[in-house]
Amino acid sequence: MALQLGKTVLSLTNEDYNDNGLSDLLVEKGDAYEINLEVYYMLRDSITGWPGGKPNAVIPAHPERSEPYPKRCIIFSPHPDDDIISMGGTFQRLHDQGHEVHVAYQTSGNIAVTDEFVTRFLDFAVGFNEIADINSDKPGQILNEARTYISGKKPGQVDSPTIRSLKGLIRRGEAKATCNYVGIDPNNVHFQNLPFYETGTIEKKPLGEEDVDLTVKLLREVKPHQVYCAGDFADPMAPTWFVLMPY
């Protein structure tokens, strides 16, 4: 109602409640002032600068428990940049506040890499190998094949396995750079490449047993106290996140 009326929660009036079909709340609670305060405190207590819980602190209204500390946290990132784009502040806080943070990239993200990026990275690889005089022929051959393939590629055509692998490698490097910037242990970075995503097209396969098994296996290995995952079921790539506390 506050959003619809363009008002803050604390400025809603008895008239607002009556005019918008919420008069039953007035009967139950007595006054708009009291309802506004109750909702305001609920919203306030859902916001925290300690997403993993504040250690050695007793805060009954805190959205996360203080113990255990430190916690094992796992972030399931649909694409290799969803973690830092959609919950980068929380990501950094968890690490800075001493928790053991794992990131699971559910897809290689190769469809988000442009053909121009592939040739740019291959150009660099060939140049590097030529400078170092190490195995310069093979990268050059791959570059020529990639250029030939990309130049003849039709709109909407699915990339070849080699091109998809190259694009996935580029995205993997970007994801590793993100984790390195935050300070995450390289051993805590997991690339799942779930079959559900790895079709080479925008359209995905139906969720299958293998996807579930790979996710369950990782959860059993990490045994996280917190699980962060994309929360918009209509669009798994959307930057809406929620946290589960399984252990």
Helices and strands as residue ranges (DSSP letters): H 2-5, G 9-11, H 14-19, H 23-29, H 32-44, E 72-77, H 82-96, E 100-105, G 110-112, H 115-132, H 137-151, H 161-182, G 186-188, E 189-191, H 209-222, E 226-230, E 241-244
